[in-house]
């Protein structure tokens, strides 16, 4: 199958926030191959910024795969490679805990794939509605799934440890979701520094109505105005409607047979 490049409106921003001295988030924009990612180094542990950077650098080494399946397979291999590198970094630091979340979006041949570990999120805005494609790998989500906690109780919890990450286990667990990607769909990839301060309906309002970079900048400003208690990273990807190819057809081209 010949890959026809898609058209995208893409924006990105990352910021240390108003409280943290160091930005442990990293993001990757590889629109040329249809790959975007956010990694959030684990706060309270050593070298979170290095861990997130290792994930991004490993993914950035991807070339131009032949198909959507090849792109997904190479993305997974790069994440496993990053996991090994972070484990080696931990070993160099006498076994100190080093880790990072990873949320990766792939778009190719009218389909998307989302692969992630941790609580960095991928949202899909389609036909005027927002849905969370990923689900958080966190203690709170496990309690909600077990029925021990309602979603309305979440705001009363001061901490929310993640249950999966890159760099903390020899055999990391990644989750993958795939689906169709249509023109005018909007994907939002973000660290929890955004969702700590900005509601899903507000993400919908900004990302659905503004150009990608303007929406990123506006949501960052909103998160900072509300305290900026953590690093904030946002990547927005809008699939644009392809221009008609009719004008480029030769009059000698045969019409398709019924």
C-alpha positions as CSV (number, residue, x, y, z in Angstrom):
1,X,0.0,0.0,0.0
2,X,1.3,3.4,-0.9
3,X,1.3,5.8,2.0
4,X,-0.4,9.1,1.3
5,X,0.9,11.7,3.8
6,X,-1.9,13.4,5.8
7,X,-2.2,17.0,6.5
8,X,-2.0,18.2,10.1
9,X,-2.3,21.3,12.2
10,X,0.0,20.7,15.1
11,X,0.9,22.7,18.2
12,X,3.0,21.9,21.3
13,X,4.2,23.5,24.5
14,X,6.0,22.4,27.7
15,X,6.6,24.4,30.9
16,X,8.0,23.8,34.3
17,X,4.9,25.4,36.0
18,X,4.9,27.8,38.9
19,X,6.1,25.5,41.7
20,X,8.6,23.0,40.3
21,X,12.2,24.2,39.8
22,X,12.8,21.7,37.0
23,X,10.7,20.6,34.0
24,X,10.8,16.8,34.0
25,X,8.4,16.6,31.0
26,X,9.5,16.0,27.5
27,X,7.5,16.0,24.2
28,X,8.1,14.9,20.7
29,X,6.6,16.2,17.4
30,X,7.4,14.0,14.4
31,X,4.7,15.0,12.0
32,X,6.7,13.7,9.1
33,X,6.0,10.1,10.2
34,X,2.7,10.7,12.1
35,X,4.1,10.4,15.6
36,X,3.7,12.6,18.6
37,X,4.5,11.8,22.3
38,X,4.5,13.2,25.8
39,X,6.6,11.8,28.6
40,X,6.4,12.9,32.3
41,X,9.3,12.0,34.5
42,X,8.3,10.6,37.8
43,X,8.2,13.4,40.4
44,X,9.9,12.7,43.8
45,X,12.4,10.3,42.2
46,X,15.8,10.8,40.7
47,X,16.5,11.9,37.2
48,X,12.9,12.2,36.0
49,X,13.9,14.7,33.4
50,X,16.6,12.2,32.0
51,X,14.0,9.4,31.9
52,X,11.5,11.4,29.9
53,X,14.2,12.6,27.6
54,X,15.4,9.0,27.0
55,X,11.9,8.0,25.9
56,X,11.6,11.0,23.5
57,X,15.1,10.5,22.0
58,X,14.4,6.8,21.5
59,X,11.2,7.4,19.7
60,X,12.8,10.2,17.7
61,X,15.2,7.6,16.1
62,X,12.2,6.1,14.2
63,X,12.7,6.5,10.4
64,X,9.9,6.1,7.9
65,X,8.2,2.8,8.3
66,X,6.5,1.2,5.3
67,X,3.1,0.7,6.9
68,X,0.9,1.6,9.9
69,X,1.6,-1.8,11.4
70,X,5.4,-1.3,11.0
71,X,5.2,2.1,12.6
72,X,3.3,0.7,15.7
73,X,5.8,-2.2,16.0
74,X,8.8,0.1,15.8
75,X,7.3,2.5,18.3
76,X,6.8,-0.4,20.8
77,X,10.4,-1.6,20.2
78,X,11.7,1.9,20.8
79,X,9.8,2.1,24.1
80,X,11.2,-1.2,25.2
81,X,14.7,0.1,24.3
82,X,14.1,3.2,26.3
83,X,13.0,1.0,29.2
84,X,16.3,-0.8,29.1
85,X,18.3,2.5,29.0
86,X,16.4,3.9,32.0
87,X,17.0,0.6,33.9
88,X,20.7,1.0,33.2
89,X,20.6,4.6,34.4
90,X,19.0,3.3,37.6
91,X,21.8,0.7,38.0
92,X,24.4,3.4,37.6
93,X,22.7,5.3,40.5
94,X,22.9,2.4,42.9
95,X,19.3,1.2,42.2
96,X,17.6,4.6,42.6
97,X,14.0,4.6,41.2
98,X,14.0,6.3,37.8
99,X,11.0,6.3,35.6
100,X,8.6,8.2,33.3
101,X,5.1,8.0,31.9
102,X,4.7,7.8,28.1
103,X,1.8,8.6,25.9
104,X,2.3,8.2,22.2
105,X,-0.1,9.0,19.3
106,X,0.4,7.5,15.8
107,X,-1.6,8.4,12.8
108,X,-1.2,6.6,9.5
109,X,-3.5,5.6,6.6
110,X,-6.7,6.9,8.1
111,X,-6.1,5.1,11.4
112,X,-4.7,6.0,14.8
113,X,-2.9,4.1,17.5
114,X,-2.4,5.2,21.1
115,X,0.2,3.5,23.2
116,X,0.9,4.5,26.8
117,X,2.0,3.7,30.3
118,X,1.2,5.9,33.3
119,X,-1.2,8.8,33.6
120,X,-0.2,11.1,30.8
121,X,-3.3,11.2,28.6
122,X,-4.5,11.1,25.0
123,X,-7.9,12.6,24.2
124,X,-9.9,12.5,20.9
125,X,-12.3,15.2,19.9
126,X,-14.6,14.0,17.2
127,X,-17.9,15.4,16.0
128,X,-18.0,18.0,18.8
129,X,-17.4,15.5,21.6
130,X,-14.3,14.7,23.7
131,X,-13.4,11.2,24.9
132,X,-10.3,10.0,26.8
133,X,-8.7,7.4,24.5
134,X,-6.2,6.3,27.2
135,X,-7.0,5.5,30.8
136,X,-4.8,6.4,33.7
137,X,-2.6,3.7,35.1
138,X,-2.9,4.9,38.7
139,X,-4.0,3.9,42.1
140,X,-7.1,6.2,41.9
141,X,-8.2,4.6,38.6
142,X,-7.8,1.1,40.2
143,X,-9.9,2.2,43.2
144,X,-12.6,3.6,40.9
145,X,-12.6,0.5,38.8
146,X,-13.0,-1.6,41.9
147,X,-15.9,0.5,43.1
148,X,-14.1,1.6,46.2
149,X,-14.0,5.3,45.1
150,X,-16.3,7.4,43.0
151,X,-15.0,9.8,40.4
152,X,-16.5,12.7,42.4
153,X,-14.2,11.8,45.3
154,X,-11.0,12.2,43.3
155,X,-10.5,15.9,44.0
156,X,-10.2,15.1,47.7
157,X,-7.1,12.9,47.2
158,X,-3.8,14.7,47.6
159,X,-1.7,12.0,45.8
160,X,-2.2,9.6,43.0
161,X,0.7,7.2,42.5
162,X,1.0,5.7,39.0
163,X,1.0,1.9,38.6
164,X,2.8,1.6,35.3
165,X,5.8,3.5,33.9
166,X,8.8,3.2,31.6
167,X,12.0,2.3,33.4
168,X,10.7,0.7,36.6
169,X,10.4,-3.0,35.6
170,X,12.3,-5.4,33.3
171,X,9.1,-6.2,31.4
172,X,7.1,-3.0,31.2
173,X,3.4,-3.2,30.4
174,X,2.1,-0.9,27.6
175,X,-1.5,-0.5,26.6
176,X,-2.6,0.0,23.0
177,X,-5.9,1.3,21.5
178,X,-6.5,1.7,17.8
179,X,-9.3,3.2,15.7
180,X,-10.3,5.2,12.6
181,X,-9.0,8.7,12.2
182,X,-11.2,11.1,10.3
183,X,-10.6,14.6,8.9
184,X,-11.2,17.3,11.5
185,X,-10.6,14.9,14.4
186,X,-8.4,16.5,17.1
187,X,-6.1,14.6,19.4
188,X,-4.8,16.1,22.6
189,X,-1.8,14.5,24.4
190,X,-0.9,15.9,27.7
191,X,0.8,15.4,31.1
192,X,-1.2,15.5,34.3
193,X,0.1,19.0,34.9
194,X,-2.7,20.1,32.5
195,X,-5.5,17.9,33.7
196,X,-4.8,18.8,37.3
197,X,-6.1,22.3,36.5
198,X,-8.1,22.1,33.3
199,X,-11.4,20.1,32.9
200,X,-12.2,17.9,30.0
201,X,-14.9,20.3,28.8
202,X,-12.4,23.1,28.8
203,X,-10.0,21.1,26.8
204,X,-12.8,20.5,24.3
205,X,-13.7,24.2,24.2
206,X,-10.1,25.3,23.5
207,X,-8.8,22.5,21.2
208,X,-11.9,22.3,19.1
209,X,-12.2,26.0,18.3
210,X,-8.7,27.3,18.0
211,X,-5.6,26.6,15.9
212,X,-3.5,24.0,17.5
213,X,-0.6,26.2,18.7
214,X,-3.0,28.9,20.0
215,X,-5.0,26.2,21.9
216,X,-1.8,24.9,23.5
217,X,-0.7,28.4,24.5
218,X,-4.2,29.2,25.9
219,X,-4.5,26.0,28.0
220,X,-1.0,26.5,29.4
221,X,-1.9,30.0,30.5
222,X,-5.1,28.7,32.1
223,X,-3.1,26.0,34.0
224,X,-0.6,28.5,35.2
225,X,-3.3,31.0,36.2
226,X,-4.8,28.2,38.4
227,X,-1.6,27.5,40.2
228,X,0.7,25.6,37.8
229,X,1.4,23.1,40.6
230,X,3.2,20.7,38.2
231,X,5.0,20.6,34.9
232,X,2.6,21.2,32.0
233,X,3.0,19.6,28.5
234,X,0.5,19.7,25.7
235,X,0.6,18.5,22.1
236,X,-2.4,19.0,19.9
237,X,-2.9,17.3,16.5
238,X,-5.8,18.2,14.2
239,X,-6.3,16.2,11.0
240,X,-7.1,18.5,8.2
241,X,-9.5,17.8,5.3
242,X,-7.4,16.7,2.3
243,X,-7.6,19.0,-0.7
244,X,-9.5,17.6,-3.7
245,X,-7.4,15.7,-6.1
246,X,-9.8,16.2,-9.0
247,X,-7.9,19.2,-10.5
248,X,-4.8,17.1,-10.9
249,X,-6.4,14.3,-12.8
250,X,-5.4,13.9,-16.4
251,X,-8.2,13.8,-19.0
252,X,-6.7,10.6,-20.3
253,X,-7.3,8.8,-17.0
254,X,-9.9,6.1,-17.4
255,X,-13.1,6.4,-15.3
256,X,-13.5,3.5,-12.8
257,X,-15.6,0.7,-14.2
258,X,-18.9,-0.1,-12.5
